[in-house]
Amino acid sequence: MVASKAIVAAALAGAATASVIPKSNSIENIKSGRATIQQVPRTNYRSNGALSMYKTYLKYNTPIPDWLATAAANSVGADPAKFKRDEGSATTTPIDTYDDAYITPVSIGTPAQVLNLDFDTGSSDLWVFSSLTAAADIDGQSSYDPTDSSTAKLLSGYTWDISYGDGSSSSGVVYTDVVSVGGVTVTSQAVEAAETVSSEFTEDEDIDGLLGLGFNSLNTVSPKAQSTFWYNALDSLDEPVFAANLQHQAPGTYDFGFINETFADSLTYTAVTKLPGYWKFTSTGYGVGDDFTTDSIVGIADTGTTLIYLPAAVVKAYYAEVSGATNSVLFGGYIFDCSATLPDFVFGVGSSTITVPGDYINFVSFALC
Ligand SMILES: *[C@@H]1O[C@H](CO)[C@@H](O)[C@H](O)[C@H]1NC(C)=O
């Protein structure tokens, strides 16, 4: 707080500086050896504290209070639309009882075409099934048709091509169009229209595309990478934040521009490594049940990968606490009896720990349970 007050004071001092213009009659004074230059105010300039302060807040990524946004928007010569503070919330719903993926409605184009996209903090492309997608690659998904949108513009010569960690992929061409999520709108968002998608996407009829929330450095558009929806929305948001609130077998939300006060108190903070473009952080350790082992584990917070992947030794330590659990070659993972009690799994983030309830860890039950 102290630092930001100092910055604001400096900005206000800057705004009060007037231009110096010599008056024409000062020539005589110079000739006589006495130079007096009178300071006169610039007639076409109005000092504007609110606007300067607003720009300083923006520069230092400090949340902009509503009164300041309003004052800046009211400034002489300011375009009020530019200073509108925005926030929004969209419901995100699991596609199945395993919470395999979550879909969120996104409005694209004019009039709006609504597609259900998988919001993915592990990638940075916004791509959609489209009218250009090969017919054989579509099986029940909704498609974006740029010819039905009066605001769609082809980015001529631009292409994209992405491969994900699970082996799936897609590629195509690029438009810019209006994109809205939960009431937050970006007027010129790169919308990557698929021409081809791999079988994994074809087989998933619930997912009409992805909306990447990683850092821009991961974007695959060529010849020039494009910015994510969140990055494009940043300047118009109340606060430069988004929140992924994913629930187990129930709808949750993606919030843009604010932190919901119902979970604000339980937030914890940790440093993120921005390169190569994931939300990469170092966990302080892990625990099974009541134990906790301090052990740095580097990972990424990836909303598009809903399972937790851990070093084999950590997984082994967890299942050592589940009676009768064995690592099955046949099933490709640990199996255990329906009656087994699963302990909680805990991992460290910053100065806190996050608990995954034991009940959530039984991913798939077979017939007899
Ligand atoms: C905050 O979360 C609560 C509980 O999920 C919800 O009822 C409320 O509408 C949310 N508030 C906003 C502003 O989204």
The ligand as a MOL file (V3000), in Angstrom:
LIG
                    3D

  0  0  0     0  0            999 V3000
M  V30 BEGIN CTAB
M  V30 COUNTS 14 14 0 0 0
M  V30 BEGIN ATOM
M  V30 1 C -20.2510 -16.1810 -5.5030 0
M  V30 2 O -20.4020 -17.5550 -5.2230 0
M  V30 3 C -21.6560 -17.8850 -4.6300 0
M  V30 4 C -21.5880 -19.3590 -4.2420 0
M  V30 5 O -21.2220 -20.1440 -5.3230 0
M  V30 6 C -22.7760 -17.5510 -5.6060 0
M  V30 7 O -24.0250 -17.8500 -5.0350 0
M  V30 8 C -22.7070 -16.0770 -5.9770 0
M  V30 9 O -23.6580 -15.7850 -6.9720 0
M  V30 10 C -21.3130 -15.7270 -6.4990 0
M  V30 11 N -21.2070 -14.2840 -6.7010 0
M  V30 12 C -20.9110 -13.7410 -7.8940 0
M  V30 13 C -20.8140 -12.2600 -7.8940 0
M  V30 14 O -20.7410 -14.3920 -8.8980 0
M  V30 END ATOM
M  V30 BEGIN BOND
M  V30 1 1 1 2
M  V30 2 1 1 10
M  V30 3 1 2 3
M  V30 4 1 3 4
M  V30 5 1 3 6
M  V30 6 1 4 5
M  V30 7 1 6 7
M  V30 8 1 6 8
M  V30 9 1 8 9
M  V30 10 1 8 10
M  V30 11 1 10 11
M  V30 12 1 11 12
M  V30 13 1 12 13
M  V30 14 2 12 14
M  V30 END BOND
M  V30 END CTAB
M  END
